[in-house]
Amino acid sequence: MIKEAEFAIEVELLTKRYGKYLAVNNISFKVRKGEVFALLGPNGAGKTTTVEIIETIRRPTSGQVRLLGMDVTRKKHAIVSCIGVLPQGFSSFDRITVRETMQYYSRLFGSRHVDIDGLIALVNLTDKAKEQYATLSGGLKQRLGIAIALVNDPEVVFLDEPTTGLDPRARREVWDVILGLKKKGKTVFLTTHYMEEAELLADTVTIISKGATIAMGSPDQLIENNADYLVLTLQSVEARALEIIARMGFRPDQNTNDQTILVRVAHTDDIRKILNAIQDGGASFLSMDVRKPNLEHVFLKLTGEALHQGAAGEKGAP
């Protein structure tokens, strides 16, 4: 009896060049079936190129990529029927309704016997089924885009920046839909500029920078492996507290909008020393918070760069 493959996607020593520009440099990772996998990286890191190769849009220069055990360079037609894609900046026809939109795309993709109402319900749009696309909010449009990506009942769903530009409430509604896909056994491949999104949703995170893999693991593993410091946050701090902390040899960051100071410390004893020094110096603060780094801190530490939210495309990728 042949054992079913454990991985939905296998990327081995993938390289992609555009002339002299090296977009992807020997990266390797695997995506387990049924998990939410997040690919993170600064602009120009190679994310878009990597995803487009997996989706069969581009051909690799070298290396091997398999989706559901199929080579993406040899089984394009079979692979396309097994995947669903929500591209960045998804848009549809303004003057047709949600249900009409779903009907149109199901015919376009040749998907027969599609449960249109079931998909609309899955993304929580039942009460909007008769509304025109143009009247929907940004979050509702993204949820409709996810439903369209599911019309062929794909095993693997690619979501490219699914919550960019959405308000916090709409973003969380899309998160609920993504978690619902996981419960249904779908494999979700997510690219995002929001660290909180990856930390909350992803079972596995791979971080790439300058075309190369620099870290991989669960969000908790990445944080634990890189949590060699604590973050002390002091709110409503008097200005002279910043000078006191700096004289102690720390490098505090200040948010002048809300008078908040963030300090990286190696030990809990450092926190006590800082608080005592502020008190002895006659300064005050309203509140304090101490916590381990989150995924965003890990990303900044590993790449030296911040993710630029809402940025599209990648430098050098034609």
Buried (B, 14 or more C-beta within 10 A) or exposed (E): EEEEEEBBBBBEEBBBBBEEEBBBBBBBBBBBBBBBBBBBBBBBBBBBBBBBBBBBBBEBBEBBBBBBEBEBBEBBEEBBBBBBBBBBEBEBEEEBBBBBBBBBBBEEBEBEEBBBEEBBBBBBBEEBBEBBBEEBBBBBBBBBBBBBBBBBBBBBBBBBBBBBEBEEEBBBBBBEBBEBBBEEEBBBBBBBBBBBBBBBBBBBBBBBBBBBBBBBBBBEEBBEEBBEBBBBBBBEBBEEBBEBBEEBEBEBEBEEEEBBBBBBBEEEEBBEBBBEBBEEBEBEBEEBEEEBBBBBBBBBBBBEBEBEEEBEEBEBBE
